[in-house]
Amino acid sequence: MFRNDLSGTDDSRGAGAVRTRRGAGVEATTSPRALVAATTGKNASAGGVDRRGFLAAIAMIGLAMGGAAPALAQQQIEILNVSYDPTREFYRAYNALFIEWWTAQGNDAVTVQQSHGGSGGQARAVIDGLEATVVTLALSADISAVAERTGKLPGDWQSSLPHNSSPYTSTIVFLVRDGNPKGISDWEDLTREDVQVITPNPKTSGGARWNFMAAWAWAQDEFGGDEERVRDYMSDLYLNVPVLDTGARGSTNTFTQRGIGDVLLAWENEAFLALAEQGEDAFDIVVPSVSMLAEPPVALVDGNITSDAQREAAQAYLEHLYSPEAQALALKHYYRAWDTSAAAQEDVERFPEVQRLSIDNFGGWTEVQPEFFGEGGIFDQIYAEQ
């Protein structure tokens, strides 16, 4: 069992402060001040609205809120956050935190909708027309692809916010079954014939690309930079992968719920979440000798902004991620945040020591993405040999 403290797993959603609605693949969090739209009587699309029911609803709202006119006059602001797979729990909690703070400043009501999936797939969806207000993806290459192919973000988008626009960091660890029955301790064990490895598809998942680069980094050091041996190692590793899910959460479910595989290459936050949700007697976390400094960035999709009010709210949404309260929330949800001033001590101390290499060691994502994961790149070459 991983020995660091595993407390602080309460996923508080600010009961009474907000309401969360779930739709077809989208979650929407709305402030109480936004809940004034009456939908009583006949459905408008079915032939109009019942006037008496509508007026009664308006009267009731007026009684409840001390007069409906100011609320009805407010401008409804919507933010669509297009994010990667494992951030669901964090952004559900953060949206509630942000809305409470935003409305307390006297601002108009705001609704935040969420879309989640593999980071590469999410980037392609925005490129193809999904009208994201903000993107919070797994790696900078995916946001840069949106900028380059749509022109909706400036080329220097990553300089807009602190820490390369990454409000928190993470890394890659191994999640194994309780007691570590296969005795997996480092990257070299992943090519054994008796080991099945679960990792998502690097063509669609940002986490999978971090996994790949962490394994590549270990192999480069292990084999003294001999690229032929490094490629052989990577080929052997992917021979042990029975299924490539499209995103990190899908791979987590394959491992934890479907019982497939002996080891999951996981975002650190996903590994801690699995322990919190399924119990420390279900899985163990193994920290490899080397991993990656994973920096999931955020950005405003400038070209999709429809009003000054929406721009102000969306910019505040991203900037507030760096507030002490939001940073504490990130730590609570197992991300390595920068500001620990408002965090619980157990949330700060839970993270193990691990050597985390920067993607800059390999030339940065501007070089790594096309060389390793572009059409006909190193991953394609390795996987075609399977």
N, C-alpha and C positions, 0 to 999 in steps of 0.2 A: 504494500500500500504506500502511496506517496505520503511522506511524513509531514509536509508543511500543513499549516492550519487550513481547514476547508470550510470554515464557518462563513457567515455573511451571505447566505444564499437566498434570503427572502426577496422575492420579486415583487416589491410593493408597487402598486399602480396608482397611488394617490386616490384612494376610495373617496368618493364624494366630490372630487374636484373635476373629473372629466368622465366622459362616456366613450367607450370604444366600440365601433361597429365593424364587423367583418363582412367583406363582400367577396366578389370573385377574384381572389388573388390579391386583394388590397385591404389593408387595415386603415381605418380613418379614426383619428382621435380629435374630438371636438370640445371646445371650451363650453362651460354652461351658458355663457352669453350668446353662443351660436345656436342654442336649441330653441329658437323662437319661431321657426318656420312651421306653420300649421299645415297639416295634410289631412284634415278631417273631411267628412262628407264624401261625395263621389270623387273618384279619381279624375283628375283633369283630363287625362288622355282618353277617358271613357265618356266624356260628355259634359265636363264642367265641374264646379265645386258647389256643394250645398252651402248657400249663403248663410242660413241660420247657424249651421254647425261652425262655419268659418268665423262668424262674428262672436259666437259663444267662446270659441277657442281663443280669440284675440282678447276677449274680456278676462278670461281666466289667466292668460299670460300677464295681462296688465295688473291683475290683483296680486299675482305671485311676484312680480318684479317691480311693483310700485310704479306702474305706468309703462305701456309698451312702446310708445312713440320713439323714445331715444334708442331702444334696442333695435327696432325695426329700421331705423335710419342708419344703423351701422353698416359699414361695408364688409361683406363676407370675403375673407382672404383665405386662399387655399395654397398649400405647399405639398408638392409630391416629391417625396424622398425616394429615389431609386437606389437601392442598397444591395449589398451582397448577402450571401446565404445566412451566415451565423449571427447576424446583428439583430435578429427579430426581437429578442427579449430586451436587449439594451435600448433600442430605439422606441419600443413600446413604452418603456419607463421614461426615457428621455423626453418623448413627446409630451407626456403628462407634465413633467417638470417644466419644460419650456412654456407650455401654454399657461400654466399657473403664473409663472414669472411674467410673461408677456402681457397678460390681461391685468396683472397687478400694477403695471406701469401706466394703465389707462388707455391701452391700445385697443383697436377694434378686434373683434373675435377672429380667431384663426383656426382652421382645420388642417391637420397634417395627415396625409395619406402615405402609406408605405407600400413599396413593391420590393420583393426579395427574390433572388435567384443566383445562379452562378455569376460571378463578376463579369466574365467575358460576355456571357449571354445578355446580361443587363446592359452592358455598354452597347452591344449591337442593337438592342431594343430601342435605346435612346437615339442611336444613329438612324434607325429606321422610322423614327417619328414619335416614340413615346415621350410625352411632353413633361419630362422631369424638370422640377424647379431647382432641386439640388441633387447631386449624385454623391454617394458615400460608398465608394467601391474598395476592392481588396488591394489594389495596387495602382500606381500612377499611370502605367501603360494603358489601362482601360479608359481612364479619364482623358488622357492625351489623345487616344484614338477618337473619342467623341469630339474633342477640340479640332483635330486635324480634318476629320471627315464631314463635320457639320459647320464649322466656323462659329459655333454658338458659345464657345469659351475662348478667351485669349490664350495665346501660346504660352504666356508666363503665368498661367492660372495657379501653379503650385506655390508661387511667392505671395499669394494673397493673404495667407493666414500663417500663424507660427508653426514651427517644426515641419516645414515642407507641406503645410496644410494637412498634417496628420495629428488629430487631437489625442490619439493614443497609439500604442504599438502592441505587437504581439509576437509570437514565435511559433515554431512547429515542434510538437512533441509526439511521443508514441502513446497510444492508449491500448493497453493489453487486458486480457481477461484476468479475473481475480487470481492472485497468486503467481501470475506470469508463468503459466504452465510450460510455455515453450522456451523460457529462459532468455527472452529477447532483451539485449542490453544496449545495442548500438546498431549503426547502419549496416555493418557487415552481416548481421543476422538476417537481414531481409531478403537475402538471395538463397538461403538454405532451402532445400527441396521440401522440408516439412513445414514451411511457413507460408501462409497466405496473407497478402498485404492488401489493405483497403485504402484506396486513394482515389479522388475524382479525376475527371478528364482535364488535362491542362488546356485544352482548346476552348473550354467553356468556363472553367473554374479558376478564380484567382488563387485560392488556397492551394490548388493542385500545382500551380506554377511555383509557389513558395516551397511546396514539398519537393518538387523536382530539383530546384536549385539547391536546397539543403542537402539532398542526397548527392548531387553532383559535386558540391563543395567538399563533402567528406571524401568522396572517391578521388577527387583531384589531389587532396593531401595524402591519402592512403597510397596512391599509386604514383606519387612523385610527378604529377602533371602529364603522365603518359595517357594521351587522349584515347588511344585504342583500347587500353585497359579500362579507362573510365566508361567508355561507351559499352564495353562488354558487361561491366557491372550494372549499368543502368538497364541494359537489355535483360539481364537475368532478373533484376528487380521487377520489371514490368511483366515478365513471364509468370511471376507469382501473384499478379493482380487479376482476380477472377472477374471483376466487373468495374467499369469506369462510370460512376454516376456523373451527372452534369454539374453538380454543385457539392460543396462541403457538407451541407446539412443532409443531403441524400446519402452521402457516404457514411456519415455518422449513424443514420438510421439503418443502413445496411449492416453495419457492424453491431450496433447496440440492440436493435429491435429484431432484425432478421437473423442474427447470430452467425453471419458469414465472416470468415477471416479470423486470423490470430492477432493481428495488430492493425490499428488504424493510424495513419499519418494524419494528425489533427492539428487544427488551430489550438493553441493553448487554452483559449477561452471555451472552446467546444469540449475539450477534455475535462476541464473543471466542471462544466455544466452537466456532463454525463455523470460524474460522480455525485453531484448535488441532486440530480433528478432520480437516479437509479440506485444510489447508495454506494458507499465506499467499499462494500463487500461484493460489488459486481465487477469493478474494473480497477486497474492500477495505472498510474501515469509513470512512464519511463522517460527520463530526460536524456537525449542523445549527447554525444561528446561535442557536437557542433550543430548549429542550426542557423536560422536566418533572422535578421532584424526586420520583421514584417511591419511595414508602415502603410496602413490603409488610409488614403487621403480623402478629403471632402472638397466639394467645389460647387459654386453657384453656376447654373446653366443660364448664362446671361441672355442668350437668344430666345429662351422660352418665357422670359418675364413679361407679364402683360400689363403691369401697372407699377407706379412708384410705391404704392402701399405694399404690394406683393414683394417688391425688391427689398424694401426695408425689413419686412418680416423675415424673408428668407435669409438675408444677410445676418440678421440678429440670430436666427436659428443656428447658423454655422458658428458664429462668434461665441454664442453661449455654451457651445460644447467645451470651451476652454475655461469656463467659470469653475471656481472651486467645487460648487455643488454638482455640476455635471461631471467633473473629473472624478469626484468621489463615487458617483453612480457608475462610471466606467470601471473603476477598480472593483466595485461590488459585483459587476458582471464579468469579472475576470480578464479585463483588459489592462495593460500596463500604461496607466495615465501619467501625465507629466507632473501634475500638481496634486500633492498628497495632503494639503493643509486641512481639508475638510473630511478626509476619509477615515473610516474606522481602521484602527491599527492592524487588526487581523487581515483586512483586505490588502493592506500595503505589504504585509510580511509573508503572504502565502506563496509568492513567486520564487521558484528555485533559481539558483545561479546557473547560467548556461552561456556558452560562447555563441554570440549572435553576430553573424557576418552581414555586412551591408551589401545590398545589391550593387553598390558602386564598385565593389571588389571585382565584379564581372563586367564593368563598363556601364552600369546603370540600365534601367529598363528600356531606354531608347535603343540600346544595342542588343540587350538580352531578348526582348520580345521578338524581333524578326529573326534573330539567329537561332533561337531555341524553339520558339513556338509559332513562328510564321509558317506560311504554306511551304512545305518541303523542308522545314527546319529540322534541327537535331531531334526533337521529339518525334516528328513524322518519320524520320529516317530509322530511328530505333524501333518504333512501333511497327513499321512496315516489315521489319525482320522477324516479327513474332510468328 
